[in-house]
């Protein structure tokens, strides 16, 4: 397992490389990959997107360099390589969608293929629910994986939102790895992705000069989903649920509400709780500030579940649900000036 010094260096390299890529590619993105305002948008002016190229590119290159120069930091390089093939494949789907939007069905099929590749790369001995038939658990992971990829994409709707979600999650996962609660392969990936997102953050700071785009949100969703599977399979299901709980709740509840109203769930909209908060008087900094603080608390609750009884894990999960519920209610109520 890498030590804290090695993790810090990996994060710094990931951040630096991401910044270099963004500076080099911004003229290209400003010319060819523009996000124009639509029904779902929170921005009012055309803005370059494609920052995910830098984030995923930096993460992939640093991982490849570690595989070459520090292979002892990985225990299962084959699985990691297959996972990154799926991640890069989904990044390609994302950049095509950024330039010329794909129809919902082929997009969903390609996402499912990427998730299947990741699931197929997992060792058959790696189980979250050992008492469940293997095929049924794989089917559940497929549904959960495709949903997680999409919800990260859905939630990437305002400046810094994905930054304040992914950075606390990956930082917490890195810390869990140091505590022995996460395999070292996943720990190394988590800290490098964390560093790359930190490198992207200054460019996405409100008012954003650059968006992630689908080339970022889709593969980041797949990669974070894989990390959470690795955490859950190591016996820490409560922690794996707590870390992304705000994203899970906002996206899932919003979709269920739209389904009950008979609305087309694949159509662009502005009814996520964080979008309603902006329309109700919260500014972007306030929204992402609330989400960041909630994620820090959720990470703390997740850390508490690592070495305690199932009863305490259930209580921590309940506390997380209450916290997220309060935040969603705060976002849903019109702010008083």
PyMOL commands that set and color helices and strands:
alter all, ss='L'
color gray80, all
select helices_A, chain A and resi 4-32+51-69+71-73+77-99+104-121+134-155+161-178+184-204+214-233+237-243+245-260+273-279+284-304+310-332
alter helices_A, ss='H'
color red, helices_A
select strands_A, chain A and resi 34-35+47-48
alter strands_A, ss='S'
color yellow, strands_A
deselect
rebuild
show_as cartoon
